[in-house]
Amino acid sequence: MSINTYYTLGKSGLRVSRLALGTMTFGTEWGWGADEETARQLFNTYTEAGGNFIDTADLYTNGTSESWLGKFIYERNLRDRTVIATKFTYNAEPGNPNAGGNGRKNILRAVEGSLKRLGTDYIDLYILHTWDTITPAEEVMRTLNDLVRSGKVRHVGLSDTPAWYAARSQTLAEWRGYEPISTLQLEYSLVERNIEREFIDLGQALGMGVMVWSPLASGLLSGKYKPSEGGSTGEGRLETVKGVSNPAFQKFSDRNWKIVAELEKVAQELDRSMAQVAVNWTANRPGIASVIIGATRLSQLEDNLKALDFTIPAELCDRLESVSRPEAQFPYSFFGDEIQGMIHGGVAVGQQPIGYAPERSIQSTGAGVA
Ligand SMILES: NC(=O)c1ccc[n+]([C@@H]2O[C@H](COP(=O)([O-])OP(=O)(O)OC[C@H]3O[C@@H](n4cnc5c(N)ncnc54)[C@H](OP(=O)(O)O)[C@@H]3O)[C@@H](O)[C@H]2O)c1
């Protein structure tokens, strides 16, 4: 599988690379990004390798990420070849609650800003960045549909929402004839596997391609942070953000150090970098449509772009899976073999003939089968 093999996203006809390029590091405003020349090199290297899927947001580096991305696309005349994903939600004017959130007023404000900074008249994939806890799904979906009808947006997505909200939004789209949600953008990596409880099934059942962020857990899975030194490196994002309360940056824990240690051993056995193995593992998990890779240096991107060039043997995959397996939690703990055996009378149910392609099948229960 190489970067210039393209797949359709969700149930849409939009062709995207399995590895997307994240541009949250385009700009130095946040203290852990890249300067303009480095960002340009990252963009040029990714697109020259055949990548076509680039993720940004109006939030990132106070708008610099979108502005530079628009500039780099223009310099290389790549607008038609590039799939631009950008996002709205975060507030742009302190004190004005309607300059943020997912209400119609803010979405219509935000889209104009993104179009301007990106220097384009349409966005390929417009994504709600984070659930604001209050705006009804009806309002979000109606507004996104209006943007598609106006020609300013081609496809739509959701990021960082509860599963029930995404399910309701997609069902509304289906029943009201709105533009369906093509992607769910969520955090996923060896150390953050909670989306396996619900979102993977959700994406597959309702046709939303899961594109995942922070596959290296903000750099932790590159192996640069050492538990013996309390995670200190003297450099790198997780060093810079120490003390910040953003939950995405809380990566130093005994559980995670065990995962890092196993990853290091597996990477040595494969003679690959830890980052490549971590991205490869993430990309090849069930139901993952695309992985967004990020970098602050060209050498990092060059490393990560090789992540799909090899196969992790099943035995090594199993070791990574078992060290990082999330704890069972209710109600998901009720959907396993034992309880299902009680439901299905110990009979294997749901085995469909080859070619039947149901949206979801019930797996063999095991328990009680003669
Ligand atoms: N929807 C959302 O809420 C959301 C949230 C976060 C991110 N995103 C998107 O996802 C993209 C990727 O997220 P991320 O940047 O957090 O991804 P990540 O892969 O977890 O972290 C990338 C960082 O790890 C370090 N790194 C990367 N490759 C490396 C390598 N080969 N060797 C050593 N260090 C390496 C670099 O940081 P240092 O050089 O600083 O160590 C780099 O900036 C973002 O750009 C953004 O587009 C979306």
The ligand as an SDF file (V2000), in Angstrom:
LIG
                    3D

 48 52  0  0  0  0  0  0  0  0999 V2000
   -9.6480   16.9330   15.1130 N   0  0  0  0  0  0  0  0  0  0  0  0
   -8.8510   17.1580   16.1420 C   0  0  0  0  0  0  0  0  0  0  0  0
   -9.3180   17.4470   17.2540 O   0  0  0  0  0  0  0  0  0  0  0  0
   -7.3640   17.0630   15.9700 C   0  0  0  0  0  0  0  0  0  0  0  0
   -6.5500   17.1150   17.1040 C   0  0  0  0  0  0  0  0  0  0  0  0
   -5.1750   16.9980   16.9260 C   0  0  0  0  0  0  0  0  0  0  0  0
   -4.6360   16.8630   15.6570 C   0  0  0  0  0  0  0  0  0  0  0  0
   -5.4570   16.8500   14.5550 N   0  0  0  0  0  0  0  0  0  0  0  0
   -4.9050   16.7160   13.1940 C   0  0  0  0  0  0  0  0  0  0  0  0
   -4.0440   15.5860   13.1470 O   0  0  0  0  0  0  0  0  0  0  0  0
   -2.7460   15.9790   12.7060 C   0  0  0  0  0  0  0  0  0  0  0  0
   -1.7020   15.0850   13.3110 C   0  0  0  0  0  0  0  0  0  0  0  0
   -1.7890   15.1770   14.7370 O   0  0  0  0  0  0  0  0  0  0  0  0
   -0.4550   15.2000   15.5900 P   0  0  0  0  0  0  0  0  0  0  0  0
    0.4640   16.2670   15.0760 O   0  0  0  0  0  0  0  0  0  0  0  0
   -0.8650   15.2490   17.0110 O   0  0  0  0  0  0  0  0  0  0  0  0
    0.1410   13.7720   15.1980 O   0  0  0  0  0  0  0  0  0  0  0  0
    1.2410   12.8590   15.9180 P   0  0  0  0  0  0  0  0  0  0  0  0
    1.7490   11.9600   14.8470 O   0  0  0  0  0  0  0  0  0  0  0  0
    0.6760   12.2140   17.1150 O   0  0  0  0  0  0  0  0  0  0  0  0
    2.3630   13.8530   16.4140 O   0  0  0  0  0  0  0  0  0  0  0  0
    3.1700   14.5330   15.4820 C   0  0  0  0  0  0  0  0  0  0  0  0
    4.3950   15.0720   16.2090 C   0  0  0  0  0  0  0  0  0  0  0  0
    5.2070   14.0010   16.6620 O   0  0  0  0  0  0  0  0  0  0  0  0
    6.5850   14.3140   16.4180 C   0  0  0  0  0  0  0  0  0  0  0  0
    7.0230   13.3870   15.3470 N   0  0  0  0  0  0  0  0  0  0  0  0
    6.3530   13.0670   14.2030 C   0  0  0  0  0  0  0  0  0  0  0  0
    7.0210   12.1600   13.4890 N   0  0  0  0  0  0  0  0  0  0  0  0
    8.1410   11.8720   14.1740 C   0  0  0  0  0  0  0  0  0  0  0  0
    9.2130   10.9990   13.9240 C   0  0  0  0  0  0  0  0  0  0  0  0
    9.2530   10.2420   12.8270 N   0  0  0  0  0  0  0  0  0  0  0  0
   10.2180   10.9500   14.8310 N   0  0  0  0  0  0  0  0  0  0  0  0
   10.1720   11.7010   15.9470 C   0  0  0  0  0  0  0  0  0  0  0  0
    9.1680   12.5630   16.2400 N   0  0  0  0  0  0  0  0  0  0  0  0
    8.1450   12.6420   15.3610 C   0  0  0  0  0  0  0  0  0  0  0  0
    6.6020   15.7610   15.9780 C   0  0  0  0  0  0  0  0  0  0  0  0
    6.5920   16.6080   17.1200 O   0  0  0  0  0  0  0  0  0  0  0  0
    7.9060   17.1870   17.8270 P   0  0  0  0  0  0  0  0  0  0  0  0
    8.9250   17.4430   16.7800 O   0  0  0  0  0  0  0  0  0  0  0  0
    7.4190   18.4090   18.5090 O   0  0  0  0  0  0  0  0  0  0  0  0
    8.3340   16.1220   18.7940 O   0  0  0  0  0  0  0  0  0  0  0  0
    5.2600   15.9130   15.3020 C   0  0  0  0  0  0  0  0  0  0  0  0
    4.8020   17.2350   15.2150 O   0  0  0  0  0  0  0  0  0  0  0  0
   -2.6500   17.4660   13.0820 C   0  0  0  0  0  0  0  0  0  0  0  0
   -1.6950   18.1720   12.3120 O   0  0  0  0  0  0  0  0  0  0  0  0
   -4.0610   17.9270   12.7730 C   0  0  0  0  0  0  0  0  0  0  0  0
   -4.2020   18.1360   11.3740 O   0  0  0  0  0  0  0  0  0  0  0  0
   -6.8210   16.9230   14.7020 C   0  0  0  0  0  0  0  0  0  0  0  0
  1  2  1  0
  2  3  2  0
  2  4  1  0
  4  5  1  0
  4 48  2  0
  5  6  2  0
  6  7  1  0
  7  8  2  0
  8  9  1  0
  8 48  1  0
  9 10  1  0
  9 46  1  0
 10 11  1  0
 11 12  1  0
 11 44  1  0
 12 13  1  0
 13 14  1  0
 14 15  2  0
 14 16  1  0
 14 17  1  0
 17 18  1  0
 18 19  2  0
 18 20  1  0
 18 21  1  0
 21 22  1  0
 22 23  1  0
 23 24  1  0
 23 42  1  0
 24 25  1  0
 25 26  1  0
 25 36  1  0
 26 27  1  0
 26 35  1  0
 27 28  2  0
 28 29  1  0
 29 30  1  0
 29 35  2  0
 30 31  1  0
 30 32  2  0
 32 33  1  0
 33 34  2  0
 34 35  1  0
 36 37  1  0
 36 42  1  0
 37 38  1  0
 38 39  2  0
 38 40  1  0
 38 41  1  0
 42 43  1  0
 44 45  1  0
 44 46  1  0
 46 47  1  0
M  CHG  2   8   1  16  -1
M  END
$$$$
